[in-house]
Amino acid sequence: MKLRNAMYSMIVLFVGMFQATIAKAEGIDAAVNSAFASSTGWFVSLIFAPLPGTSFPWIVLWLVVGATVFTLYFGFVQFRAIGHSIDLVKGDYSDPKDAGEVSHFQALTTALSGTVGLGNIAGVAVAIGIGGPGATFWMILAGLMGMASKFVECTLGVKYRNEYKDGSVSGGPMYYISKGFEERGLPGGKFLAALFAVFCIFGAFGGGNMFQANQAHAQLSSVIGDYPGWITGVVFAVLVFLVIVGGIKSIGKVTEKVVPFMGVLYVGAGVIILLMNIDQIAWAFGQIFEGAFTGLGVAGGMVGALIQGFKRAAFSNEAGVGSAAIAHSAVKTNEPITEGLVSLLEPFIDTVVICTMTALVIIITGQLVSDPETGLLLVEGGRVVTADGSSGVALTSAAFGSAISWFPYLLVLAVVLFAFSTMLSWSYYGLKAWTYLFGEGKTAELVFKVLFCLFVIVGASASLGPVIDFSDAMIFAMAVVNIIGLYCLMPVVKEEYNSYFSRLASGEIKKFNK
């Protein structure tokens, strides 16, 4: 009864938020934003507070330190085991009879669809616009380190997941923190798990939903002309509902097609531009490496470049946040370590490949203005001067458009696909957090899915700055809880790792004959 009452209270809260924010159409969203900011601003400020005397958010350092610890503890597993990771994604060791709902490839694409998005397009441009080309180097380094965080959390996701009689599964930080802490005799597991679930639900409705719909509408209207946001919202809401109503299997079937397509579409466009300017690629990498250690005249120098690179990697690949572990938990496998190995490819694809591609295109197409006499980047107001004064996604669009005039239209398609796929993944993350708190019943699931789709319309229709700031803070609050859990449970992963690779070396684990 208490759980049911709690669920109803949350429904009332979300419906109230929906009614308040949709009031933008009546011209009073400024008052709503002000009220929301005044009541939640303290939490946003707490999560993104800078370290004393710096502009470096402590939460980014928390993620980077965690990634470094896991990299060292597991002996640079992200480099030593990447070959086997690729074999697993190919299905060389997959037995269709194993418990789970989706293949290794589907689990990877579902998780990728939640991380590959506007951060790769707009976020990278922001990082370079503030930290210069050198931010790219630190972004790549943080991405490589983050591979170890994904490895740990996704192994635990499978290790402690719940498997049900109908073949469905539920997993993620909620489950491995509560069950793992109990198994090891550690206190506070259930409290931390519930706290993570609450953070995840709010993050799913905001950053994983409303922000995506809002930015997708902004890009569409910039190309085809201004029109009411609710139209975009309704279209997205219907498409999202048609997919998520079928659960993770349906999501996996869509993302395994959409993610490779959008990845090839975006990276392919970038490769074309790079080939057109192949003589400048070496110079661009020189700018990246030189800028990483000198700052190339950017405000803050090397430290400024480092801060922006680490921030962008953390915000882009979500390594250590725990969200991806929810998707990877649904994989068909009886060996938890295999999904950890598959998941470490995620930050590599997201940050090292796609984010770097964006950075190279921006640098090579001459979007960053330099002083003709000194060769140093021109900086005004703490930002690098750009060719047409643009920043964020507009800067990326200008870079692509400067090479081929119709490429910005291709970029709009990529943004829409990125937004759509991100909403699919975060709907699943939020759903699993919701059912952890309120039970696995069909009614509870349907309530969440309907609410999620309603907020798609809100996101596309309203100006929701404080709401999005709050939800972003919620997403990174997930990392606080999750990394505490990872520190406590990483010896469990070490045992799984040693057992798996000893059996692989002895021949006990063999490739599956399809």
Disulfide bonds with the S-S distance in Angstrom:
none
